[in-house]
Amino acid sequence: MKVMGIVGWSGSGKTSLVVEVLPLLRKAGLKVSTMKHAHHRFDVDKPGKDSFRHREAGASEVLVVTSSRWVLMHESREEPEPSIESLIERMTPVDLLLIEGFKTHPHPKLEIHRESEGKPLLCPEDPGIVAVASDRPLPGLKIPVLDLNDPGAVAEFILAHTGLRTPRQAM
């Protein structure tokens, strides 16, 4: 399974880019999954639902199944956050796993950079960043700079970099 990270400061447009690139990768015939790191607590469950009550009662994991999807909720309780490697192992193998966040992990990453955010580039300090997608030219970088407003070019870069397609093949 090939892995490509999407990193950047909060508000840079990581999720927006992922949802624009994903359909293009699927159109290219790939099975693609995503993993997203959240820096805050969240809950996909709702108070009062049976699955919520199971977790509140102490279940370590709750698996909810319908005819159209299933979700496994794991309660970490006092456990530390799991490693990215252990999380990847839990994923069903696909052609490509896009990982949003986890910017300190050494997997290959594409940095999203918006000059208007006023934040510094991450790539000078992170050798895992293999390209930058920006809304402005960034002269002087020693890695590719892609147009953030061209999801097709970003998808092509991901395909070429991961070896899932050579740059000459059309999407």
ZIFENFEN-V785848 format. One record per pair of residues at least 6 apart in sequence whose C-alpha atoms are under 7 Angstrom apart, sorted by the first residue. I is the first residue (numbers start at 1). GAP is how many residues later the second one is. If there is no record, write none. Layout:
i=I gap=GAP
i=I gap=GAP
This chain:
i=1 gap=92
i=1 gap=93
i=1 gap=94
i=1 gap=95
i=1 gap=96
i=2 gap=93
i=2 gap=94
i=2 gap=95
i=2 gap=160
i=3 gap=93
i=3 gap=94
i=3 gap=95
i=4 gap=93
i=4 gap=94
i=4 gap=95
i=4 gap=104
i=4 gap=105
i=5 gap=93
i=5 gap=94
i=5 gap=95
i=5 gap=102
i=5 gap=103
i=5 gap=104
i=5 gap=105
i=6 gap=8
i=6 gap=93
i=6 gap=94
i=6 gap=95
i=6 gap=103
i=6 gap=104
i=6 gap=105
i=7 gap=7
i=7 gap=93
i=7 gap=94
i=7 gap=96
i=7 gap=102
i=7 gap=103
i=7 gap=104
i=7 gap=105
i=8 gap=6
i=8 gap=103
i=8 gap=104
i=8 gap=105
i=12 gap=100
i=12 gap=101
i=12 gap=102
i=13 gap=99
i=14 gap=86
i=14 gap=98
i=17 gap=134
i=20 gap=131
i=21 gap=130
i=21 gap=131
i=21 gap=134
i=24 gap=131
i=25 gap=130
i=26 gap=6
i=28 gap=143
i=30 gap=65
i=31 gap=63
i=31 gap=64
i=31 gap=65
i=32 gap=62
i=32 gap=63
i=32 gap=64
i=32 gap=65
i=33 gap=61
i=33 gap=63
i=33 gap=64
i=33 gap=65
i=34 gap=63
i=34 gap=64
i=34 gap=65
i=35 gap=63
i=35 gap=64
i=35 gap=65
i=36 gap=63
i=36 gap=64
i=36 gap=65
i=37 gap=63
i=37 gap=64
i=37 gap=65
i=45 gap=7
i=46 gap=6
i=51 gap=11
i=55 gap=7
i=60 gap=14
i=60 gap=15
i=61 gap=11
i=61 gap=12
i=61 gap=13
i=61 gap=14
i=62 gap=10
i=62 gap=11
i=62 gap=12
i=63 gap=8
i=63 gap=9
i=63 gap=10
i=64 gap=6
i=64 gap=7
i=64 gap=8
i=65 gap=6
i=106 gap=22
i=107 gap=21
i=108 gap=20
i=108 gap=21
i=108 gap=22
i=109 gap=19
i=109 gap=20
i=109 gap=21
i=110 gap=19
i=110 gap=20
i=110 gap=21
i=110 gap=22
i=110 gap=23
i=111 gap=18
i=111 gap=20
i=111 gap=21
i=111 gap=22
i=112 gap=20
i=112 gap=21
i=112 gap=22
i=113 gap=8
i=113 gap=19
i=113 gap=20
i=113 gap=21
i=114 gap=20
i=114 gap=21
i=115 gap=21
i=123 gap=6
i=130 gap=13
i=131 gap=12
i=131 gap=13
i=131 gap=14
i=132 gap=12
i=132 gap=13
i=132 gap=14
i=133 gap=12
i=133 gap=13
i=133 gap=14
i=133 gap=15
i=134 gap=11
i=134 gap=12
i=134 gap=13
i=134 gap=14
i=135 gap=12
i=135 gap=13
i=135 gap=14
i=138 gap=7
i=146 gap=8
i=156 gap=11
i=159 gap=6
i=160 gap=6
i=160 gap=7
